[in-house]
Amino acid sequence: MENVILSQNKHWKNKYKNLYKRDIFEKLERNLQTKHIQVIQGIRRSGKSTLFKLLINHLIQTVDPEEILYINLDDPFFTPFRDDATKFYDIIQTAKKLTQKEVKYLFLDEVQNMKGWESYVKSVYDSELFTKIFVTGSNSTLLEGELATLLTGRYLSVQVHPLSFKEILRINKIDTYMQIVEQKPKVLKLIDEMMNYGSFVEVYDHKEEFRRDILTTYYQTILLKDCVSNHAIRDVKSFKELSFYLLSNITSLYSYNSLAKAVGINDKSAKEYLSYLEESYLCTELKQFSFSLKEQQNAKKKVYFNDNGFVSLSFKFSSNHGKLLENLVLTELIKSGYEVYFYNKNFECDFIAKNDKHTIAIQVCYELNDANRKREFNGLNKLPFGVDEKIVITYNQSEELDGIKVIGFWEYFG
């Protein structure tokens, strides 16, 4: 255990280097002023551990580095202890023995791997054993279980996503609208890369020849570790087939019955399997926009994947620009904090995006032309309810006509 702890706490000797600053970091920095447990949730490899390292780098400006303990519970060393949360006490004691210091800041990465972690965290929070506790998890149900209710009122939670378009622009030192316009060819190339390979940091940092292999590893790990293992799925073959079917049919309407028929399972299993994929943050199920909750639940639905890199594992890049751009727009809307629906009754509107301030109706069209212009505009003009803004997001076209703004992806999200 001593060697594992030493290997995971390199900040005891040096600051962490080569980290990308994330937009959400400012919020986490502000939250340091509270004693609440900081929970960071999100899909695997989206940057949760990087945020921990950024927070540690910030803390060691004023705190003794050896008073900060980081534990990655995804390490195979901890596998034998996963049913025994009392091992946390052994870990803390071992760290104190190594440093001869009290632990003031505790960072627990992938905490869902330790059964009963909630009881331990509540106990040490209530006893004020640490100044601040931080946890990450790769499952959206992390704070929904019976034990997790113990922490009600004791935590602040944020969700982290793969890099946003704005973050990628900043990494490339493109910070202003003028710079975007001046470097348009480079910006469009960055959009092409996001459409085809997504925006996981590790994928972004590697050459194109390695990206598909990395994405395949991510995809398989999420399926097997976060879904099959966590939920004890027995029919692994059907579960994988359903996931791949969804990958191949993003933007398409479906019912649980149609999904079940497609892979030869029953409706209940199809619904459960899809919920497991959502819980792991792999995909997002969109509902029909309606003021009736019952209608939302009963109507057909659509699925999108939370990073375009996964979509590329199914699609051939050259012939699916429209679907890839639509999926990318959805992920950017989610990263921007919107609650998103679609509308499909006699005509279709791709997205109805809502937040506390306004509601936007959005069509996504890779290239607007005479053949599709009427259809795209009708999807906005025929809506039977009011919205604050009507937009057509394209790859690289801009105009305004009859109150509908046509705008390029780079301009809208840049």
N, C-alpha and C positions, 0 to 999 in steps of 0.2 A: 504493500500500500504506500509506503514512503516514496518509492521510486515513481509510482503513478502520480502522486500528488506533486512531486517535484517537477515531473515532466509537463504537467498541466498548468503550472504556475510560473511561467517564465518571466512574468512581470516582477517577481521577487528580485530579479537581477537587472532586467532591462525593460524599457517601454516596448509595447508592440508597435511594429512598423508596417508600412505598405498597406494601410487600411483606407478604404474609401469612406469619406464622410457621408452619412445618410441624412436625408431630410428630417426623419423622425427623431434624430438624436437631440435636437433642441428641446423637444417635449420631454424626453427622458432626462435631460440635464435639469430642466425645471422641476421634475418630479423628485429629484434628489433632496429637495427641501422638505419633503414629507417623510414620515416614517412608514408609510404604507408599503406593503410588499409590491415590488414591481414585477408584473407578469408580462412577458413578451411571447406572443404566439405567432405562428406562421409555418408555411411549408418548409420542409427540410431544405437546407442549403440556401435559404433566402437571405441570410445575413444576421441571424439572431446571435450567433457566437461572436460575429464581428462587432455587433453593438455592445456586447459584454466587454470586449477588448477596448472599444472606444471609451466606455464608461470607466473602465479600470485606468486607462491612460489619463483620463480627466481627474479621477480621484487621487492618483498618486502624486499629483501636484501639491496636495495638501495633507495627504494621509500616508503613513508608513506603508510601503508596498506589501510588507510581510503581515500586515493586519487585514489584507484582502485575500480571500480564499475563493478559488474557482474550481469547480468540480464538474467534469463532463461525464454524465451518467450513461452516455452512449458507449463509453469505453468498455471493451469486453471484460476487463478486470472486475467490473461491478455486477456482471451477470449473475453470479451465485448469490448475491445479496438482494436481488430484486423483490423478494417477498418479505424483506425484513428491514423496515424503515429505521429500526433502532441502530442500524449500522452507520447512520448519519453521525451519531455521537462518537463512534470510533474514528470516523474520518476527521471530525473536528479535533479530537484529542491528538490524533497523529500529526495533524498540521501544527498544532500548538507545540508539540514536542519538537518538531523540526525547526520552528522559528523562534521558539521561546517567547512568543507574543500572543496576545489575545486576538481572536478573529473579530473584527468589527463589521466587515462587509462580506456577506456570503453570496456567492453566485452559483446557482445550481442549473446546469445546462441539460436539456432534454429530461426534465424532472419526472415525466410520465413513466419513465423506465423503472422507477422505484415505487412499488406498491405501498400505499399509506403515507406518501410524502406529505399529504395535506395535514395529517395529524402532527407530524414533526414540525412543519413550518408554523402551524398555529401555535404550538406549544412554545417554541422559541421566540415567536413574535410577541405573544402575550407576556412572556417572562422578560422581554426586552434584553435577550441575550446578545443580540446584534444591533448595530446602529441601523442597518438596512439589509433587506433580503431581496435578491433578484432571482427569478426563475424563468426558464423558457420551456416551451412545449410545442410539439409538431402535430397536435391534435386539437381541433376546435372544441372538443368535449372536456378539455382539461379542467375547466371550472364549472362543469355542469353535473358532476356526480354527487352522490349523497355526502361523501366526505368533503368535497370541494365547497359545499354550502357552509362548512365550518369557517371558511375564510371570508364570508360575506361581510362587506364593510371594512375589510382589512387590506384590500389590494387595489391597485390601479393596473389596468390592462391595456396594451397596445398590440396592434397586429403589424407585422413586418412582411413586405412583399419583395420579390426580386426587384432589381433596379428599375426605377421609372425612367421615362424618356428624358425628363428634366435632369435627373441624376447622371444619365449617360452623357448628355450634352455638357454638364459641368465637368465630368471626368475628362472630356475632350477640350476643356477650356473654352467652351462656347457658352457665354453667360448672358448675352444680350440679344435682343431681336435683330439688331444691326449685324451682329456676328453670325446669326443664323442665316440671314439673307446673303451676306458676303461669302459664306462657306456652304451654300446650298448643296452642291454636289456631295460634299462630305456628309452633310446632314441627311440627305436622301439615302446615302449608303448605310448610315447608322440605322435608319428606319428599316431598310432591307434586311439588315442583320437581325434586328429585333423581330421582324415578321417571321424570319426563317429559323432563328436559333433562340429566340427569347432573350432574357436578360438576367439569368443567374450570374453572379459575379464570376465564379470559376469558369463558366462557359464563355463569358464575355472576354476573360483574360487569355483564353487559349486560342491557338490558331484554328482556322476553319476545319482542318482535317481531323481534329480531335473532338470537336464539339458534339457530334452525333453520338459518339461512344460515351461521353460524359453524361449526356442527357439520357441515354438508354440506362445507364447505371442508376441515375437518380430515379427514373420511372420505375424500374424493377425494385429498388429499395423501398420506395413508398408503397408499392403494391404489397410486397411481401412483409415488410416490417411494420408499417403503420396500419395496414388493412388486414391482411391474412393472419398475421401473428396476434395483433391486438384483439381481433374479433373471432379468433379460432374458426376461420372459414374452412369448411371441409371440402367443398367443391371448388378447388382452386382454379381448375381449368375453366369452368363456366364464368367465374369471377373475372379472370383475365380476359376472356372473350368479350364479356360485357364492356370492360374498360376500353378495349381496343375498338369495339364497335362504336362506342361513344366518341373516341378520338377521330374515327373516320366519318362521323356524322354530326360534327359541330354545326350549329346554326339551324339544324333540322328539327321540326316538331316531332314529338313522340309522346306516347302514353306509357305507363308501366307495363301495360298489356303488350304493346308493340315491342318494347325492349325484351320482354320475357320470350316472346315468340322468336325474336331474332337470334337468341342464343340458346333456346330450348330449356328455359327454366320457368318457374311460376312467378306470378305478379309480385307476390310478397318478397321473394328472393331478389327480384330485380330492383325493387324499391330499397331494400336493405343494402344491397351491394352499392347502389348509387349513393346512399347516405354515408357509407364508409369512405367512398372516394371523396365526398365533400368534406367529411370530418378531417381528412388528411390534408385538406387544402389543395388537392390535386385539380379539382374542377368546381364549377359553380353552376347550379341549376337555376335558370331564370323562369319566373312565373309570368303568366299573362297579366297585364295591368288591368286591374278592375277595382272598383270601390267596394265590391263584394268579396269578402274573404273566402266564402264558400266557392264562388266562381273561380277564384285564383287556384284553389286547391284541386278542383275538379277538371279544369281545362288542361289541354296538352301543354307541354313544357319544352324548353330548349336547354342544351348544356353547352358550356364553353369551358376551356381549360385555362388554368390560372397562369400559364406561361406558354408562349407560342412555341417554345422549343419542343414541348411534348407533342403539339399538333404536328410538327414537322416529322415526327417519327412515323406518322401515317401518310400524310399528304406528300405528293410530288410538288416541289416548290413551284415549278414553272406554270402549272395550270390552275392554281388555287389562290391567286393573289387576293381575290375578293373575300374568300372565307378567312384567309390569314389576316387580312387587314381588319375584318370585323371582329375577330377574336382579340386582336391587339388593342383595338379601341375599347372593348369591354374591360380588358385588364387595366388599362389606364384610367378608365372611369372608376373602377373599384379602388385603385391606388389613390385616386383623388377624393375618396370618401363618399361617393354616390351610392345610393341604393338603386339597383337597376332592374327594370322589367322589360318585356316586349309587348307589342300589340299585334294581334292577328285575328281580325274578324272581317271577312270579305276582302280586306286589303291588309298590308303588313307595314308596320313601323318597327325598325330594328330594335331601338332602345328608347325607353322612357326612363330618364335618369333624374332622381330626386335627392335633394339634400334639404337642410333646414331653411335655406334661402330661396331656392327656386326649383322649377321642374323644366327639364329640357327634353324635347323630342328629337331623336337623332336617327338619320339614315346613314348607312356606311356604303360608299360606292367607290371602288378602286379608281375607275375612270368614268366620269359623267359624259355621256354623249347623247346624240339625238335618239338613239334606240331605247335608252333607259331613263332619260330625263323625266318623262311624264310619269312613269311608274314611281320613281323615287320621290318626286314632288307630291304626287297624290297620297303617298303614305304619310305625309305630314299634313297636307291640307284637309284631308277627310277625317282627321281625328275628331271624335264626338265629345271631346273635353278640351278645356283650355290649358295651354302651357305657356311658360314665360318666354321660350325661345325655340325656334325651329332651325335645325342645322343639318346640312349634308356634309359629312366628313369624307374627304377624298384623299388619295395618295399625294397629289400635288396640283390641285386646281382651286382657284378662288374666284368668287363672284357673289353678287347679291341680287335676288330677283323676287318680287312679290312678297317681301318680308321673310324670305328664306335665305339664310346665309350659307353659301358653299365655301368651305374652308379646308385647306390642306391639313393633314395630320400634324405636320411639323409646326404649323402656325397655331393650331388649337391647343396642343399639349406642350408646346415648347416654352 
